[in-house]
Amino acid sequence: MADADKKENKLQSPAKEDRCTKTHVMICIDASEHSTRVVEWTAKHLRADKVTMVHVYNYQMVHPSLTDVDRARREHAIQVGKDLLNQLSHKASVAGMKVDELKLLAPDEGAAKYIILKYVQKVRPTVLVCGTRGMGAVSRAFLGSVSDYLTHNCPCTVTVVN
């Protein structure tokens, strides 16, 4: 019977080797203090082969006829977004996590939750980590929340950090 057990174990071991061992963690951040907690939690609890930090910069067109003003506002929003990504990437580094990619997404196609979902569907991370903004149940029901939407619609595991 011992020989049969050895044969069975030998047959099972290649399947273990075939499993994908590359993990890709994507961290969604915004300008709230909750994002710092998300980065710290991820650095403490998750290990990955690749870490991507994503931010949808905050910008809304004023009026199509105000192109110069609008361009300046957009450039400012992009710079603020880059600064935020760099700041939180540095905090991740201090906490012991290397961020491999910083991704600034444009809000041109609607709300942040739709833009993030589209990017997740394209890139296919193993885990998406996001935070909550402390909304109560009533606010979430009326306004919806990014984390709630992503939890229900992303094709990967979503971890929401409170």
C-alpha positions as CSV (number, residue, x, y, z in Angstrom):
1,M,0.0,0.0,0.0
2,A,2.9,2.3,0.6
3,D,4.0,2.0,-3.0
4,A,0.5,3.0,-4.2
5,D,0.7,6.1,-1.9
6,K,4.1,7.1,-3.4
7,K,2.8,6.7,-6.9
8,E,-0.2,8.9,-6.1
9,N,2.0,11.6,-4.6
10,K,4.2,11.6,-7.6
11,L,1.2,12.0,-9.9
12,Q,-0.1,15.0,-7.8
13,S,3.1,16.9,-7.6
14,P,3.3,18.2,-11.2
15,A,-0.1,19.8,-10.8
16,K,1.3,21.8,-7.9
17,E,4.2,23.0,-10.1
18,D,1.8,24.0,-12.9
19,R,0.0,26.5,-10.7
20,C,0.6,30.2,-11.4
21,T,2.8,31.6,-8.7
22,K,2.9,35.2,-9.9
23,T,0.7,37.5,-7.9
24,H,-0.2,41.0,-8.9
25,V,-1.7,43.3,-6.3
26,M,-3.4,46.5,-7.4
27,I,-4.0,49.2,-4.8
28,C,-6.6,51.9,-5.5
29,I,-5.9,55.2,-3.8
30,D,-7.6,58.6,-3.6
31,A,-6.8,61.8,-1.7
32,S,-8.5,60.7,1.5
33,E,-6.7,59.7,4.7
34,H,-8.1,56.2,4.2
35,S,-5.6,55.6,1.3
36,T,-2.7,55.8,3.7
37,R,-4.3,53.0,5.8
38,V,-4.9,51.0,2.6
39,V,-1.2,51.2,1.7
40,E,0.0,50.4,5.2
41,W,-2.4,47.4,5.4
42,T,-1.3,46.1,2.1
43,A,2.4,46.4,2.9
44,K,1.8,44.5,6.2
45,H,-0.5,41.7,5.0
46,L,0.2,41.0,1.3
47,R,3.2,39.9,-0.7
48,A,3.2,40.1,-4.5
49,D,5.5,39.7,-7.4
50,K,4.1,42.9,-8.9
51,V,2.4,45.9,-7.1
52,T,0.5,48.5,-9.1
53,M,-0.8,51.7,-7.5
54,V,-3.8,53.3,-9.3
55,H,-5.4,56.7,-8.9
56,V,-8.1,58.4,-11.0
57,Y,-7.3,62.1,-10.9
58,N,-10.1,64.5,-10.0
59,Y,-11.1,66.7,-12.9
60,Q,-14.3,68.0,-14.4
61,M,-14.5,70.2,-17.5
62,V,-15.7,73.7,-16.7
63,H,-17.1,74.6,-20.2
64,P,-16.0,73.7,-23.7
65,S,-15.4,77.4,-24.6
66,L,-13.0,77.9,-21.8
67,T,-10.2,75.8,-23.3
68,D,-7.2,77.7,-21.7
69,V,-8.7,77.7,-18.2
70,D,-9.8,74.1,-18.7
71,R,-6.4,73.0,-19.9
72,A,-4.7,74.6,-16.8
73,R,-7.2,72.9,-14.5
74,R,-6.6,69.6,-16.1
75,E,-2.8,69.9,-15.9
76,H,-3.1,70.9,-12.2
77,A,-5.3,67.8,-11.5
78,I,-2.8,65.6,-13.3
79,Q,0.1,67.0,-11.2
80,V,-1.8,66.6,-8.0
81,G,-2.6,63.0,-8.9
82,K,1.1,62.3,-9.7
83,D,2.2,63.9,-6.4
84,L,-0.3,61.7,-4.5
85,L,0.9,58.5,-6.3
86,N,4.5,59.4,-5.5
87,Q,3.8,60.3,-1.9
88,L,1.9,57.0,-1.2
89,S,4.4,55.0,-3.1
90,H,7.1,56.4,-0.8
91,K,5.0,55.4,2.2
92,A,4.7,51.9,0.8
93,S,8.5,51.8,0.4
94,V,9.0,52.9,4.0
95,A,6.6,50.2,5.1
96,G,8.6,47.6,3.2
97,M,6.6,47.2,0.0
98,K,8.0,48.0,-3.5
99,V,5.5,49.5,-5.9
100,D,6.4,48.5,-9.4
101,E,4.0,50.7,-11.3
102,L,2.2,53.9,-10.7
103,K,-0.9,54.4,-12.9
104,L,-2.7,57.7,-13.2
105,L,-6.1,57.2,-14.9
106,A,-8.1,59.9,-16.6
107,P,-11.7,60.5,-15.5
108,D,-12.9,61.1,-19.1
109,E,-15.2,58.0,-19.2
110,G,-17.3,58.6,-16.2
111,A,-17.1,57.9,-12.5
112,A,-13.9,56.5,-10.9
113,K,-15.5,53.2,-10.2
114,Y,-16.2,52.5,-13.9
115,I,-12.7,53.6,-14.9
116,I,-11.0,51.4,-12.3
117,L,-13.2,48.4,-13.3
118,K,-12.3,48.9,-16.9
119,Y,-8.6,49.0,-16.0
120,V,-8.9,45.9,-13.8
121,Q,-10.6,44.0,-16.6
122,K,-7.7,45.0,-18.9
123,V,-4.8,44.2,-16.5
124,R,-6.3,41.3,-14.6
125,P,-4.6,41.7,-11.1
126,T,-4.8,38.8,-8.7
127,V,-6.1,41.1,-5.9
128,L,-7.5,44.6,-5.9
129,V,-7.2,46.5,-2.6
130,C,-9.2,49.6,-1.9
131,G,-10.5,51.5,1.1
132,T,-13.7,52.9,2.4
133,R,-14.5,56.5,2.9
134,G,-16.6,55.9,6.0
135,M,-20.0,56.2,4.4
136,G,-22.9,54.7,6.3
137,A,-25.4,52.3,4.9
138,V,-27.8,55.0,3.8
139,S,-25.2,57.1,2.0
140,R,-23.9,53.9,0.2
141,A,-27.5,53.1,-0.8
142,F,-28.1,56.5,-2.3
143,L,-24.7,57.5,-3.6
144,G,-23.1,54.1,-4.1
145,S,-19.5,53.6,-3.2
146,V,-16.4,52.8,-5.3
147,S,-15.4,49.9,-3.0
148,D,-18.9,48.4,-3.0
149,Y,-19.2,48.6,-6.8
150,L,-15.7,47.0,-7.3
151,T,-16.5,44.3,-4.8
152,H,-19.5,43.2,-6.8
153,N,-18.1,43.7,-10.4
154,C,-14.4,43.0,-10.5
155,P,-13.2,39.7,-12.0
156,C,-10.6,39.3,-9.2
157,T,-10.5,39.2,-5.4
158,V,-11.3,42.5,-3.9
159,T,-10.1,43.4,-0.4
160,V,-11.7,46.5,1.2
161,V,-9.7,48.0,4.1
162,N,-11.7,49.9,6.7
